[in-house]
């Protein structure tokens, strides 16, 4: 098991060309949110924009469109169930935070999964849908990233007694399905076929609702910018944790909010790039 270090992340962050424009940094699509769960969409979108994507479109239900357009004016909007997704224009897609586990959400996810051939990240409610339809696991595009916490992991792959057992199972499943598994825990592990890494940043202040939604947004942004799925996963997990560590200087673990962490992503990136 190899650790993800500041030096590794710094070496893999791409420098921005002074003559570049928004189209050089990808167009991310995030499908998130539902009635009563629009916070998940807002958090994922803010984290994605703070992580460098050139363009962001967020797909939300019709009745919740005003939440997105008034909260995050930098994001574009697709109305879920009304707009037909023009998938070819997107560079990467993150799906799951707060979308719900109803039949419509399952239909939407299944359609997107089988029609999108670019980098894909699955989180939260989509993992619950996968757990109820395990035959879909074998249909996931290669190098799809899934980001389960321990309960979601156990729903997908069976009950485990401890995290070591989960990692052993994750190694087998990553190889079997050709996917990347980010097993979220106190020490987050990233498992790819024949590769295993662990993160060295983060603290228990992240043990709150919304932290996973932010991670989805961060990694999706790096996927959209053209990073390989494994590199995007490693950078995203490290950056997420480092921003939380910086936040801990201003807040306690008890008082830390994920919105505080998102606001510190810039400081985290500057710290990474500082030699």
N, C-alpha and C positions, 0 to 999 in steps of 0.2 A: 504494500500500500504506500503510495507516494503522497506527500503533502503538497498543497497548493500554497505557494509563497508569493510575497510581494514582488520579488525579482521575476518570477515566472509571469505574473500578470503584467508587470510593466513591459516586459519584453514582447508581449503579444498584443498590447493595445496599439491600434493603428493611429498614426499621426494624421491630423486633418490637414488637407491641402488648403492653403490660403485662397485658392481660386476655385474651390469646390462650391456646390450648391446643394439644396435639399435632396435632389434626385440622386446624388452620389452616396446617400446614407440610408437608402432603402425605404420601403413602405410597409410598415407593420400593420397587421390586422389583429385586433384583440376582440374576442367574442366573450362577453362577460355581462354579469348583472341580470337582475330580474326584480320583480316587485318585492320590496323589503330587503333586497340585497344589492342595491345600486352602489353602496360603498365599495364593494369588491371591484366593480368596473372602474370607479373613480381612482381607487388606489393603484390598480394595475396600469391604467392609462397614464397617471402622473409619473409613476416609476419608469414606464417605457419612455416617455418624453424626456425625463431627466437623464436617461442613459444613452441618448444620442441618436435615436432613429430620426431619419430625415422627415418622414411623414408617418402619421398614425391615423388609422380609421378604427373606430370602436363600434361594434355591433351590439345594439341594445333593443329591448322591446319598444314598441311604438309609444306606449303610455309613459315611458321613462326617458324619452328623448330630451326633455327640457333639463333634466338633471345633468346630463353630460354637456349639453351646449352652454349652459350657464356656469358650470363648474370648471370645465377645461376647454376654453375657446380655441386652444391650439389643435385640438383633435377634430377630425372629420367624423361623420356619423353615417352608419348604415342602420336601417330599421329592420330588425330581425323578423322574418316572416312576411315582409313586404318587398324589400329590395332583393333582387336576384344577385347573388354574389358574383362579381366579375373577378374571379380568382387569379387570373393571369397577371393582374397589376400589382399584386402583393408579393413582397419578398420573403415574408415569414408570417407565421400565424401562431398566436397563443389562445387556447380555448379552455374555458372551464370555470373561472372564478364567479361564483354566485349565479350561474345560469339556471340552476334548478335541475331536478332529475325527472321531469315529466316526459310524456311521450314525444312532445314537440322538440324538447331539447335533445332527446335521443335521436330523433330523425335528423335534426340539424347537424349534430355531431357526426353521425354515420355518413351523411352526404358529403360533408367537408372532408372527412378522413379519406374517403375513397376518390375524391376529385382534386385534391391538393397535393402537388408533387414537389413542394418546396419545404424548407425547414419548418417543423411543427413541434409545438410544446403543448402538453396536456396536463391539466391540474384540477384539483378540487372536485366539483360536481361531475366533471367528465370522468374522473377516476372511479367515482361511484357507479356511473353508468357502465363503465368497462367491467367493474366487478360483477355487475348483474348480467353482463353479456360477454363472458370470457372468450367466446369464439372470435370476438373482434380483435383480441390481442395479436393473433397471428396475421391479421390484415393491416396492422399498423405499418406505415411506411418505414423503411430502414432509417435508423438514426433519429427516430422520433424521441423526444425527451419527455419523460413523465416525472412528476415531482411529488411523490406521496410522502406524507408523514406516516408514523408507524401504524396508526389505525387504518389509514387508506391502504397501506402496503399489505396489511394482514387481510383486509377484505379482498384484495386482488389475488394474493398468493397463499392464503392460509394462515392460521394462527401460529405465532412464534413466541418462544419464551423470553428471548432477549434480542438485543440489537446485533450481536455477533451472528446469530442464526439468520436474522433478516439479511445481513450482508452476504452470507453464503448463498442464500436463496436468490438474492439480487444478481449475483455473479452468474448463476445458472440461467436466470430468466433473461438477462441482458444478452447473453450468448444465444439463447434459444430463439428470441424474437428479433435480435439485431437492433435493440433499442438502448437508450441511455437512461439510467435510473438515478435520479437525485433523491437519496433517502434522507429526508430532513430529520435532524435530531440535534442534540447538544453539540455533537461533532458530526456535521453533515458529510455524508459520503457520496461520491459520484462514481457510478459503476457503468462502464461501457464494456462491450465484448472484449475480453482479455485485458482490461485495464481497470485499475482501482485507485481512486484518489480520495483524500480527505481534506476538509477545509480547516484553516487555522484562524479564522476570524469569527466574531459573533458572540453573543451572550444571551442569558436567559430573559433579557428584556424583549427578545423577539418571540417569546412564548405567549403570543396574543393573536387574536383574530386580525387578519389583514396582512400579516407578515408574508404568508405564502403568495398572496395576490401581488404584492410588491415584487417578489422574486420572479413571478411569471412575467411581469412587465419588463423587468430589467433584462432577463435572458432573451425575451422576444426581441427587444431592441438590438441586442448584439447579433442575434440571428439575422435580423433584417439588414444589418450593416455588412453582412457577408462573412462573418466569422463562422468557422465550422461548428457544428452542434456541440462537439466535446469542448472546444475552446470557449464557446459562448457560455456553456454550463459552468466551467471552472471560473471564468472571469466573473460571471454573474453572482455565483455563490460567494466568492471572496469579497466582491464589492458590497454586496448586501450586508454581509457580516461586519465589514470594516465601517460602513456607515453607522451601523448599530453601536459599534465600539466608540466611535466619535460622539454619538448621541449620549452615551453613558457619562460623558464628561459634563453634560448639561442637565441630564435627568438621571433618576435612579432606574433600576430595572423595573420597579413597580410603576413608575409614572411615565415611562417611555411609551410613545405612540408611534405607530408605523409612519404616520405623516411626518413626525419629527425625523425619522430615519431617512425618508425620501428627500427631505430638505437638506440632509447632510451628504447626499450622494456626490455633490460637487466637491466638497471637502475631501471625501474619500478618494475620488479620482485624482485630485491634486496631490494628495499624500502618496498615492501609488506612483505617480510620475516623478516625484521628487527623489533624487538620488541621494 
